Amino acid sequence: MLHVRNRRGTAEETSQEFLKFISEIESFERSILSPEIDDDERESLKRKHRRQLSKFCKWVGYNSEPDKEKCGKYRSIDGQCNNIKHPNWGKAGYPYRRLLPAKYNDRVSQPRWYNSSAREVSRQFVNQGKVQFSTYGASELVMHFGQFLDHDINLTPASAADCKCGNDEDEICFSIPCESDDPVCGEEGCIPFRRSRPTIRGDCRPGARAHENTITSFVDASNVYGSFQEDMDDLRDVEKGKGKMRVETQPIDEGHIHLLPHDKENEECIRPGDEDDKHCGKGGDVRAAEQPGLTSLHTMFVREHNRVVNVLNNLHENWDEDHFFHETRRIIIALMQKITYDEFLPLVLGKETMDEFKLGSWNGYDGYDKKINPTLFNEFAAAFMRFGHSLIPERLKRVTSLYVHDDFPSIDLRSAFFNAAHMYETEHGSISSLLLGMISNNLLPVDKHFSKAITDHLFEDPLNGTGGIDLIALNIQRGRDHGLPAYTEYRRHCGLSVPESWEDLVKIIDEDTVASLRTLYSNVDKIDIFVGYIAENPKKGALVGETAACVLGKQFHNLKYGDRYWYENTERKGSLTKDQIKAIQQVTLARVICENVRVDSIQPAVFKVPDEGKGSNNRAFYQLLLDEGYPNDRGLLDDFSNHRVDCKNYNEIPKLSLQPWIEDVTLEESSTESKTSRSSGSFSSSSASNNSENPSSSRRSSSSSASNNSENSLKL
């Protein structure tokens, strides 16, 4: 539903009313499908059902008319009015669409029966055999940024219920049974599981159960700014009238640590000791405090917003607070899109898939297509974007600003969930040491090997080591909850070879893994989608296999070409100018890190670990991305040395020039209102020292909304 707090009554009352309505709708669906009624009765039920669906859609707003005020120069905070004809496509609170029809036992909502429980599959499938795939020199930043990106585009709410072992007669609960000797399940004998909150299709037509995305589908930095007006208003620092984001400032030496603002809605988070001045940080997404690496990225992009707005403040005395804020937000969104598509996705999908779906800047931009629906696929959210769980390490390794690896202790991930202590540990580098560790440490491969931090100890109490759960079992169960078809059906959809026997499967998945799967599933057509695609051999030059590459490629294609506000789209009123687009395309994530973290040198391609020693390049990394992209079909950089260079080497790591924003604005403003043009040069202030910390700091945090649906918190 579009947002319970927008309706009358308490959230709990609204939720109960909503679920009652959905239950009635699904009951009608089952009756219509029943072979025990005659045609006349079926037609009568269909008419009543259509009226029922129409009433529900009007209530939740799936077919609502757009708010014309949200169809302007800047994208709306909730995603409404991106597509003029279909204003709800991609909007926060709108249902996921399906790539393939749902497969439920009753064709409506009842999960199918499987030979093995999700926990049994996890225990027998996970961590068997040796790690054998290459990551082509990718850095651990891929894992953390992938999670940050995921939290920009999807969040599935769980049903409101207190599910316990043994109460599965309530259709909201779908507990995962365990063996008696299973240490994760303990005496209860199961992992309690709440089904995702159900809804109907976004087009308001009859059909199987659907699920809602509570945030915008677009790559629009909603993880920084929020997906609803009240959230964005709370994150803005309107008192100072400068267009800034709120931050928590801790005095340190000559500068300040700028951390996320205090999240007063999540006071139950784990805090360092009894220090009341240290709290969870609040971001645009409720999961911002889920783990220290994720929090570090949230913090860095808030700092970048405030850094950019500082420069704009110096250039435009006549802008008001809203103008400063929204123009800066537009710049940050453009940077997020550019970094995602030019630096992150190529390593995940490989050159072949990037070129097939025309995702990179080097592929050119075909323009906005109003016929493309950018709304996320249910399969993308419930299965395919979770590939990053395989990349999660046991520990987060921190390094100094000089890239010394042994000076700071590593962080045991099992004790770091919703623990903001490390944000305040100035003596151990705070977010600087975490971010520099991400770009220095090698990435784990996408395969069936998962950290015990998430298979046995997810969200356990760090004080007594109890309460841990299995994220992989949750992933498998979530696919069953959502009625996702089997693995082989997605291969068929993608036009790939479809195994008809276990012998056929060996051509796609290694022999040892196939032997393990054979003990868990009655035949190849029963394999859960998450299990199947995560076990595939990766595509050449990519981290994921061909099934995941297909679905991820389709989705990210739709998110790019179905977004009217995409930063390269110049065919709408108020779009970025060509010079502004050029300025955005010269910026890489390395520059964002240099500006907001205390560090003197960095490798240009931060999603890859640095090359040793020194080297030289005849072009900047951004130019390589524009010319031909990276990596090559072997997962490597062509004729490019990824050695560390000085952050002040603006030829190799250009700064964001705001010169085009001066020219753009002076065209719009009257000559009397325009301020005298200030000197050109570089218009990106180097205020990192004011916005960064001394390598050191600590903190603890929790997000109650995220922890209610725990595997959503770690989704990648």
FILUMMI-766767 format. One record per atom (N, C-alpha, C): x, y, z negated. Coordinates in steps of 0.2 Angstrom, whole numbers, plus 5000, padded with zeros to 4 digits. Atoms other than C-alpha are relative to their C-alpha. Layout:
BEGIN
XYZ
...
//
This chain:
BEGIN
500449945000
500050005000
500450065000
499649944999
500650185003
500350034994
499749985007
501050224985
499550004995
500550015005
500050174970
499950074996
500049945004
500450344962
499650055003
500349954997
499550434975
499249995000
500750025000
497850354971
499750024993
500349995006
496650384957
500149954995
499950055004
496750294941
500749984998
499450025001
498250214933
500349955005
499750044995
499550124943
499849924999
500250075002
499049954934
499349995003
500750014998
497149984938
500050005008
500050004993
497550024956
500349945003
499750064998
498649874958
499649944999
500550055001
497349764951
499450005005
500549994994
496049834963
500249985006
499750024994
497249814977
500049935001
500050074999
497549634974
499449975000
500750035000
495749594971
499750015008
500249994993
495349674988
500449955005
499650054995
496749574997
499849934999
500250075002
496149414988
499349995004
500650014996
494449444996
500150005007
499850004993
495149485013
500349935002
499750064998
496149325013
499549944999
500650055001
494649225007
499650005006
500450004994
493749285022
500449975006
499650034995
495249235033
499949925000
500150085000
495149055027
499349985002
500750024998
493249045029
499950005007
500149994993
493349105047
500449945003
499650054998
494748975050
499749934999
500250065002
493748835042
499649965006
500350044995
493148695054
499349984998
500650025003
491648665043
499450055001
500549964998
490648815049
499850005007
500250004993
489648835065
500250075003
499849954997
490048965078
499650074998
500449945002
488649085073
500250034994
499849985007
489149085055
500750045001
499449984999
490949115061
500050075003
500149944997
490449265072
499850054994
500249965005
489549335057
500550024995
499449985004
491049325046
500550045003
499549954996
492149405059
499850074999
500249935000
491049555059
500150034993
499949975006
491049575041
500750014998
499350005002
492849545040
500350065003
499749944997
493249685053
499850064996
500349945004
492149805042
500550004994
499650015006
493149745027
500750035001
499349984999
494849775035
500050075002
500049934999
494349945041
499950044994
500049975006
493849995024
500650004996
499450005003
495449935017
500550045003
499549954997
496450025030
499950074999
500149935001
495650185027
500250024993
499849995007
495950165008
500850014999
499249995001
497850135010
500350045005
499849954996
498050245024
500449975006
499750034995
498750125037
499950035007
500249984994
497750205051
499950084999
500149935002
497850385044
500250055006
499849954995
498050545055
500650034997
499449975003
499750625053
499950074997
500049945003
500050775042
500450055005
499649964995
500450905056
500650044997
499449975003
501650995044
500649965000
499450045001
502750845044
500249985007
499850014993
502950845063
500450065003
499649944998
504250985064
500749995002
499350014999
506051015066
500449954997
499650055004
506650905052
499549944999
500450065001
506050725049
499750014993
500350005007
504850705035
500349954996
499650045005
505450625019
499749935000
500350075000
504150475021
500049975006
500050034994
504450445039
499450015004
500649994996
502750495045
500150055005
500049964994
502550575062
500750005004
499450014996
504150505069
499849995007
500350014994
503150435083
499350045000
500649955000
501750565088
499449965001
500650044998
500550435095
499949954994
500150055005
500850305081
500450034994
499749975005
501250415066
500249964994
499950045006
501350275053
500649955002
499550044999
502650175062
500750024996
499449995004
504150155051
499950044993
500149965006
503350255037
500149964994
500050045006
503650215019
499349984998
500750035002
502250105012
499649975006
500350034995
501850035029
500349935001
499850075000
501849845032
500649985005
499650024995
503249755040
499749975006
500250044995
502949685057
500349935001
499750075000
503349505062
500349995007
499750024994
504549445075
499749945003
500450064998
503649275075
499449994995
500650015005
501949225068
500249964994
499950035007
501849175050
499849935000
500250075000
501848995046
499849984992
500350015007
500748965030
499749935001
500350075000
500048795025
499350015002
500749994999
498248865026
499950065006
500049954995
498748985040
499850074998
500149935003
498449135028
500550024996
499549985005
499549135013
500349954996
499750065005
499948965005
500649985003
499450024997
501748925007
500049925002
500050074998
502148765016
500449964995
499650045005
502848615006
500749975003
499450024998
504648565007
500349944996
499750065003
505648405003
500450024994
499649985005
506848504992
499850074997
500149945003
506648644980
500550055002
499549954998
507548804984
500650004996
499450005004
508648784969
500449945002
499750064998
509048604974
500450015007
499649994994
509548664992
500650044998
499449955002
510648804984
500549964997
499550035003
511548684973
500449955004
499650054996
511948554986
500350035007
499849974994
512148665001
500650054999
499649945001
513148814993
500749974998
499350015002
515048804991
500349935001
499750074998
515348634999
500550015006
499550004994
516848615010
500550064999
499549945001
518248745013
499850065004
500149944997
518148925018
500449995007
499650014994
518648915037
499950065005
500149954995
518049075046
500550064999
499649945000
519049225050
499650064999
500349935001
518549405045
500350055004
499649954995
519749485058
500250064996
499749945003
520549595045
499550054997
500549955003
518849675039
500150014993
499949995007
518849755022
499449994996
500650015005
517749735007
499550055001
500549955000
516949895011
499449985005
500650034996
515849795024
499449984996
500550025004
514949715010
499650054996
500349945004
514649874999
499650045005
500449954996
514149985014
499449965003
500550044998
513049845020
499450004996
500550005005
512049845004
499750075000
500249935000
512050035004
499550015006
500549994994
511250035022
499449964999
500650045001
510049895017
499550044996
500449965005
509450005003
499750065003
500249944996
509150145016
499449985004
500550014995
507950045026
499549944998
500650045002
506949915016
500049984992
500150025007
506249874999
499349975000
500750035001
504849744996
499849994993
500250005007
503849764980
499849934999
500350075002
503449604970
499350024997
500649995004
501749574963
500150014993
500049985007
501349644946
499849944996
500250065004
501349484935
500649984996
499450035004
502349404921
500049925001
500050074998
502749234929
500549964996
499650055004
503349094918
499949935003
500150074998
503648914921
499449974998
500650045002
502048814922
499450045001
500649974998
500848954927
499950025007
500049994992
500948934946
499249995002
500750004998
499048904946
499850085002
500149934997
499049094948
500450015006
499750004994
499449124966
500550055001
499549955000
500549274962
500749964998
499350035002
501849154954
500149945005
499850064996
502849024964
500749984998
499450015004
504148964952
500449945004
499650054997
505648864958
500249944995
499850055005
505848694950
500749985000
499250025000
507548634944
500049934997
499850065004
508348474938
500150014993
499950005007
508448434920
500750024997
499349995002
510348454919
500250075003
499849944997
510248624928
500250064995
499949955005
511148754917
499750075001
500349934998
510348904926
499350004997
500750005002
508548844922
499949994993
500150015007
508848784904
499449964999
500550055003
507448704894
499350025004
500749984996
506048794905
499949965006
500150044994
506448684920
499850035006
500249974993
506148814933
500350075000
499949934999
506648984939
499450045002
500649964999
505149104937
500150045006
499949964993
504749184954
499350035001
500649964998
503449324958
500050005008
500049994993
502849324976
500050075001
500149934997
502949484986
499350025000
500749985000
501449594984
499750005007
500350014993
500349554999
499650065002
500449954997
499449665011
499849975006
500350034994
498649655028
500550035005
499649984995
499449695045
499950085001
500049934999
499849875049
499550025005
500549984995
498749875064
499349994998
500750015003
497249825053
499649955003
500450054997
496849675063
500149934995
500050075004
496449495056
500749975001
499450044999
497949385053
500349984993
499750025006
499049305040
500350054996
499749965005
499749385024
500650045003
499549964999
500849535027
500350034994
499749985006
502049625016
500250085002
499949924999
502449815013
500850014999
499449975001
504049905015
499950074996
500149945004
504050035001
500450065002
499649954998
505350145009
500050015008
500049994992
505650215027
500449955003
499650054996
506250095040
500650035003
499549974996
507350225048
500750004996
499349995003
509250245045
499950085000
500149935002
508850415037
500250034994
499749985007
509850425021
499550004995
500550005005
508250385011
500349984993
499750025006
509450304999
500350054996
499749945003
510150474996
499550054998
500549955001
508650584997
499349974997
500750035002
507150464993
499549995006
500550014995
505650415003
499350034999
500649965002
504350524994
500250074998
499949935002
504150704991
500250014993
499949995007
504150694972
500749974998
499350025002
505750594972
500550045003
499549954997
506650714984
500050064996
500149945004
506050864973
500449994994
499750025006
506750774958
500850005001
499350014999
508450744966
500350075002
499749944998
508650924972
500250054994
499849955005
509551064962
499750075002
500349944997
508251204966
500150064995
499949955004
508651304951
500650055002
499549954997
510251374959
499950035007
500249974994
509451404975
500549995006
499550004995
510851344986
499949935004
500150064996
510151184993
500449944998
499650065002
511151064983
499649944997
500250065004
510850894975
500250004993
499950005008
510750874956
500649954999
499550055002
512350794949
500150014993
499850005007
512950754932
500850025000
499349975000
514550854928
500449984994
499650025006
515850784916
500750045001
499449975000
517350904913
500649964999
499450045000
519050824917
500550045002
499449964998
520650914917
499850075003
500149944996
520651054930
499450005004
500650014995
519150984940
499449984996
500650035003
517450904937
499949935003
500250064997
516850724940
499250025001
500650004998
515250734949
499749935001
500350075000
514150584946
499350015002
500750004999
512350544950
499650034994
500449975006
511050634939
499749954995
500350045005
510350554923
499349975003
500750034998
508950424928
499649994994
500450015006
507750454914
499549955000
500550054999
506550324921
500349934998
499750075001
507750184918
500550004993
499749995007
508250204899
500249934998
499950065003
508350014897
500749975003
499450024997
509950004907
500649984995
499550025005
511549934899
500550065000
499649945001
512550084893
500749984997
499450025004
514350084887
500050024993
500149995008
514250064868
499450044999
500649965002
513050184860
500150075001
499949934998
513650344869
499450025004
500649974997
512050434872
500150055006
499949954995
512850554884
500249965007
499950044994
513150414897
499449965002
500750034998
511650354907
500149975007
500150024993
511150264923
500050065005
500049944996
511350374938
499449995005
500650004996
509750414949
500250025007
499949984993
509850404968
499450005004
500650004996
508650404982
499649945000
500350065000
508350224981
500149974992
500150025007
507850144964
500649954998
499450055002
509350014965
500750035000
499349975000
510750144965
500549984995
499550015005
511450084949
500149924999
500050075001
511349894953
500749974999
499350025002
513249874954
500550055002
499649955000
514749984953
500250035007
499849984994
515249984971
499450035004
500649974997
513450024977
500050074997
500049945004
513450164964
500550055003
499549964997
515050234971
499850035007
500149974993
514450254989
499450054999
500549955002
512850334982
500350074998
499749945002
513850454973
500450045005
499649974995
515050494987
499650045005
500449974995
513650534999
499650064997
500349945004
512850654986
500550055000
499549965000
514550734984
500150035007
499949974994
514650755003
499550055002
500649964999
512950835004
500250074997
499849945003
513550964991
500650045003
499449974996
515250995000
499850035006
500249974994
514351025016
499650074999
500449945001
513051145009
500450064997
499649955002
514451235000
500350055006
499849964994
515151285017
499550045003
500649974997
513451325024
499950064996
500149945005
513251445009
500450055002
499549954998
514751535014
499950035007
500149984993
514251555032
499350045001
500649974999
512451605030
499750034994
500249975006
511951725017
499250015000
500749994999
510151745024
499649945000
500450065001
509651565023
499749994993
500350015007
508451515009
500249934998
499850065003
508651364998
499749945004
500250054996
507551255009
500449995006
499650004994
508451295025
500749974999
499350035001
510151255017
499949924999
500150085002
509451085010
499949965006
500250044995
508651025025
500550005006
499550004995
509951075037
500649954998
499550045003
511250985026
499849935000
500250074999
510150835025
500049975007
499950024993
510050825044
500749985002
499350024998
511950825045
500249944997
499950075003
512050685032
499749945003
500450054996
510750585041
500449985006
499650014994
511750605057
500649964999
499450035001
513350555049
499949924998
500250075002
512450395041
499949965006
500150044994
511850345058
500649995004
499350014996
513550375067
500449954997
499550055003
514550275054
499749935000
500350074999
513250135054
500149975006
500050034994
513250105072
500650005004
499450004997
514950155077
500649964996
499550035004
515950085063
499849934996
500250065004
514949955052
499849955005
500450054996
513849865065
500549965005
499650034996
515249825077
500449944997
499650065003
516249715065
499549944998
500550055002
514649625059
499749965007
500450034994
513849595077
500549985005
499550024995
515449585088
499850055006
500049964994
515749675104
499449985005
500550034995
514549565115
499350024998
500749995003
513049595104
499950085000
500049934999
513449785103
499850025007
500149974993
513549805122
499349975002
500750024997
511949695125
499450044997
500649965002
510849805114
500250075000
499849934999
511749965118
500050044994
500049985007
512150005100
500550064999
499549965002
513750095100
500050075004
499949944996
514250275106
500349995007
499650014994
515350205119
499549975006
500550024995
513750125127
499650055003
500449944998
512950295130
499450004996
500649995003
511250345124
499450015005
500550004995
509750305135
499450044998
500649955002
508550425125
499549964996
500650025004
507050405114
499549965004
500650044997
505750275119
499450004996
500649995004
504050315112
499649934999
500450065000
503450135116
500449954995
499750055004
504750055104
499850014993
500350005007
504050015086
500649994996
499450015004
505550045074
499849974993
500250035007
504549965059
500449945000
499650055001
505649835052
499649935000
500350075000
505349645055
500049974993
500150045007
504749545040
500749954999
499450055000
506149415045
500750044998
499449965002
507449555044
500150014993
500049985007
507049605027
500049944995
500150065005
506649435019
500549955002
499550054999
508049335027
500750035004
499449994996
509249405040
500550064998
499649955002
509849565032
500349984993
499750035006
510349455017
500749965001
499350034998
511949395026
500550024996
499449975004
513049505015
500049964993
500050035006
512649395000
500649955000
499450054999
514049275007
500650044999
499449965000
515249425006
500250024993
499949975006
515049464988
500649964996
499550045003
516649424978
499949994992
500150015007
516849364960
500250074996
499849945003
517749524955
500150065005
499949944996
517849704961
500750034998
499349985002
519749754962
500150075001
499949934999
520149934959
500850015001
499349984999
521750024965
500150074999
499949935002
522550194961
500050045007
500049954994
522650344973
500649985004
499450024996
524350274978
500049935003
500250074998
523550104982
500449954996
499750055005
524450014967
499449964998
500650055002
523349854964
500049984993
500050045006
523949804947
499950054994
500049965005
523749964937
499350014996
500750005003
521849954934
499749935000
500350065000
520949804928
499449995005
500550024996
519749714940
499350004996
500750005003
517849714936
499749935002
500350074999
517049544933
499250025002
500749984997
515449564944
499449974996
500650025004
514349454933
499850044994
500249965006
514449574919
499950085002
500049934998
514349734930
499350025003
500649984998
512549724936
499650044995
500449955004
511549874930
500550024994
499549985006
513149924920
500450065003
499749944997
513650104924
500750024996
499449985004
515150104912
500650025004
499449994995
516450094926
500050075003
500149934997
515750264933
500450054995
499749965005
516450344917
500749994998
499450025002
518050254915
500650055004
499649964997
519150404920
500749975000
499350025001
520750314914
500149945005
499950054995
520350174927
499750025007
500149984993
519950284942
499250025002
500749994999
517950294941
499949985007
500250024993
517250294959
500650005005
499450004996
518950334967
500349935001
499750065000
519750174962
499649945003
500450054997
518250074967
500050005008
500049994993
518150154984
500649985004
499450024997
519950134988
500249924999
500050075000
519849954982
499649975006
500450024995
518449924994
500450005007
499749994994
519549985009
500749965000
499450035001
521049895003
500049925000
500050075001
520449714999
499649975006
500350044995
520049585012
499349974999
500750025000
518249535016
500049935000
500250074999
517549365013
499649985006
500450014994
516749275028
499349994998
500750025001
514949245031
500049935001
500050075000
514749065027
499649984994
500450035006
513948945014
500350014994
499750005006
515148995001
499850074996
500249945003
514449114988
500350004993
499749995006
515149184972
499549984994
500450035005
514549104956
499750064996
500349945003
514149284950
499350015002
500649994997
512649274961
499649935000
500350075000
512249084961
499849974993
500150035007
512349054942
499950064995
499949955006
512549224933
499750075002
500349944998
511449354943
499650034994
500449965004
510849484931
500049974993
500050035007
511349384915
500250064995
499849965005
511549474899
500750004998
499250005001
513449524898
500249994993
499850005007
513349524879
500049934998
500050075002
512949344877
500049955006
499950054995
513049264894
499449965002
500650044999
511249214895
499550035005
500549974995
509849244908
500150005007
499850004993
510749214924
499549975004
500450044995
509849164940
500349995006
499650024994
510249104957
499750045006
500349964994
510049234971
499949965006
500150044994
510249104985
499449965000
500650035001
508849004978
499450055001
500549954999
507849164977
499950025008
500049994992
508249204996
499649955003
500350054997
507649035001
499350004998
500750005002
506049044991
499650065003
500349944998
505749224997
499849985008
500250024993
505749155015
499449965000
500650045001
504449025010
499450044998
500549955002
503449155001
499750045006
500249954994
503349265017
499849965006
500250044994
502949115028
500450015006
499649994994
504449135039
500149935003
499950074997
504548995052
500749974999
499350035001
506048875052
500550035005
499449984997
507748905058
500049995008
500050024993
507548815075
499550055004
500549954996
506048935080
500350065002
499749944999
507149085079
500549995005
499650014995
508449005090
499650005007
500450014994
507148965103
499750075002
500249934998
506449145102
500650045003
499449964998
508249215105
500349975007
499850034994
508449105120
500649964999
499450045001
509849005112
499849925000
500150075000
510048815112
499749984994
500450025006
508848725101
500149934998
499850075001
509448575092
499449964998
500650055001
508248425092
500249944996
499850065005
509248305081
500650034996
499449985004
510648315068
500650005004
499450004996
511848265081
500150075004
500049934997
511348425091
500350054996
499949945005
511548535076
500850004999
499350005001
513448485075
500350055005
499749954995
513748595090
500050074998
500149935003
513148745080
500350014993
499850005007
513648705062
500449944999
499450055001
515148615056
499749934997
500250075001
514948425053
499849994992
500250015007
515048425034
499450044997
500649975002
513748555032
499449975003
500650044997
512548455044
499949944995
500150065004
512848305033
499650024993
500349985006
512348405018
499250025001
500749984998
510748475026
499649945001
500450064998
510248305032
499749974993
500250035007
510048255013
499450044997
500549955003
508948405010
499450015004
500649994996
507748415025
499949945004
500250064996
506748285034
500250005007
499850004993
507248345051
500250075001
499749934999
508148495059
499450065001
500549954999
506448585062
499750024993
500249985007
506248605043
500450044997
499549965004
507748695039
499850084999
500249935002
507448865030
500450055004
499649954995
507949015041
500650034997
499449975003
509149085028
500649955000
499550065000
510048915026
500349995007
499850024993
510148885045
500550065003
499649954996
510849055051
500650014996
499449995004
512049075036
500549955001
499550064999
512848905040
500350005007
499850004993
513048945059
500850025000
499349984998
514848955066
499950085002
500049934997
515149145069
500150015007
499949994993
515049215086
500850035001
499449984999
516749255093
500150084999
499949935001
517349425087
499550034995
500549985004
515949435075
500049974993
500050035007
515549405056
499449955000
500650045001
513849325059
499949955006
500150044995
513249185070
499550025005
500449984995
512249195086
499350024999
500749995002
510549185078
499950064996
500049935004
510849325066
500250065004
499949954996
511649425079
499550025005
500649984996
510149415090
499550044996
500649975003
508849465077
500350074997
499749935002
510049605069
500050045006
500049964994
510349665086
499450035003
500649974998
508549685091
499750054995
500249965004
508149765075
500350075000
499649945000
509549895075
499950045007
500149974993
509149925094
499350044999
500649965001
507349975089
500150064995
499949945005
507950085074
500350065003
499649944997
509050185086
499550035005
500449984994
507950195102
499350024998
500749995002
506250205092
500050064995
499949945005
506850355081
500050065004
500149944997
506250515088
500550054998
499549965003
507450605076
500749985000
499350024999
508950505081
500550065002
499649945000
510450625080
500250015007
499849984993
510850605099
499550025004
500649994996
509150635105
499950085001
500049924999
509150815113
499350025003
500649994996
507450795121
499450024996
500649975005
506350865106
500250074998
499949935003
506151035099
500350004994
499750005006
507351075086
500549954999
499550055000
508550935090
500750034999
499349975000
510450955087
500250025007
499849984994
511351045100
500649955003
499550044998
512650955111
500750014996
499449985004
514051045102
500049974993
500150035007
513350985085
500149935000
499950084999
513250805091
500749995001
499350014999
515050815097
500350014993
499750005006
515550875080
499849944995
500150065004
514650735071
500449945003
499650064997
515450605083
500750004999
499350005002
517150665078
500249984993
499950025007
516850615060
500049934999
500050075002
517250445053
499949994992
500150005007
516950375036
500750014996
499349985003
518850395032
500050074998
500049935001
518550585033
499550014994
500549995005
517050575021
500349984993
499650025006
518150475009
500550054998
499549955002
519550595010
499850064997
500349945003
518450745006
499749994993
500450015006
517550664991
500449964995
499750045004
518850554983
500750024999
499349985000
520550594976
500549955003
499550044997
521750514988
500350045005
499549964996
523150574999
500049975007
499950044994
523150445013
499549955001
500550054999
521950325021
500149975007
500050024994
521850215036
499450025004
500549974996
520750285051
499449955000
500650055000
519650125052
499949974993
500050035007
519150095034
499649944999
500350075000
518049945038
500549945001
499550054999
519649855042
500650024995
499449995005
521149835029
500550045004
499549974996
522649945034
500549965002
499450044998
524049885044
500650024996
499449995004
525749875035
500550055004
499449964997
527150005038
499750065003
500249944996
527050155050
499849985007
500250004993
526350175067
499850065003
500349944996
525750295080
499549995005
500550014995
524250315091
500050065004
500149944995
523950425106
499350025001
500749975000
522150455102
499749984993
500350005007
521150475086
499549945000
500550065001
519950325080
499450025003
500649984997
518450425084
500050005008
499950004993
519050445102
499949935003
500050074998
519250255103
499349985000
500750025001
517450235097
499650035006
500349974994
516850355111
500149975006
499850034993
517850275125
499849935001
500250074998
517650095123
499849964994
500350045006
517150045105
500649964997
499650045003
517949925093
499649954996
499450034998
518349785089
499949975007
500150034994
518749695105
499749935000
500450065001
517949525109
500449944996
499750045005
519249445098
500050024993
500149975007
518749555083
500650044998
499449965002
520349655084
500050075003
500049934997
520849835088
500550005006
499650004994
521549865105
500550065000
499549954999
523149965106
499950064995
500149955005
522750055090
500349974993
499750015006
523750055074
499650024994
500449985006
522750055058
500450014994
499649995006
524150115047
499750064996
500349945004
523750245033
500350065003
499749934998
523950425038
499850054995
500249955005
523850585028
499350035001
500749985000
522150645024
500050075004
500049944996
522750815031
500250005007
499950014992
523150745048
499350005003
500749994997
521650815056
500049985007
500050034993
522150755073
499849935000
500250075000
521950575068
499349994996
500650005004
520550605055
499750075000
500249934999
519650765061
499550014994
500549985004
518650865049
499350025003
500749984997
516750905051
500050075001
500049924999
516751075060
499350025000
500749975001
515251175056
499950065005
500049944995
515651305070
499450005004
500650014996
514151235081
499450034996
500649985004
512951275066
500050085000
500149934999
513451455067
499750035006
500349984994
513151475085
499349985001
500750024999
511551375084
499550054996
500449965004
510851485070
500050075003
500049934998
511351655078
499650015006
500450004995
510351605093
499350014998
500750005003
508751585082
499950064996
500149945004
509051735071
500050075004
499949944997
508751915076
500750034998
499349975000
510352025078
500050034993
500049965006
509852125062
500149954994
500050055005
509651965052
500749965000
499450045000
511251875058
500550034997
499449985003
512751895048
500650005004
499450004995
514351945056
500449935000
499650064999
515251795062
500650004996
499350015004
516651735050
500549975005
499550034996
518251675057
499949935001
500150074998
518251515066
500449954996
499650055003
519551385062
499649944998
500450065002
518951235052
499550034995
500649985005
517251265043
499849954996
500250055005
517351115032
500550014994
499649995006
517951155015
500349944997
499750065003
519151045007
500050004992
500250005007
518351044990
500049944996
500050075003
518750864986
500250014992
499749995007
519750924970
499450024995
500549985005
518151004963
499549955000
500550045000
517050864968
500249934998
499750075002
518150714963
500250004993
499850015006
518750644948
500849985000
499450035001
520450604941
499949935000
500150075000
520750424944
499849974993
500250035006
519750364929
499350024998
500649985003
517950354922
499549944999
500450065002
516450234915
499350014999
500749995001
514650204914
499549945001
500450055000
513150084913
499350025003
500649984996
511550074923
499549955001
500550054998
509949984927
499450045004
500649984996
508450004939
499449954999
500650045002
506849934932
499649985006
500450024994
505949934948
500449955004
499650054996
507349844957
500149934997
499950065003
507649714944
499349964999
500750034999
505749674945
500049955006
500050044994
506149594962
500849995001
499350005001
507949544958
500449995007
499650014994
508549484975
500050055005
500049944996
507949644983
500650044998
499549955003
509249734972
500749985004
499450024997
510649634980
500049995008
500150024993
509949624998
500550045004
499549974996
511249665011
499850005007
//
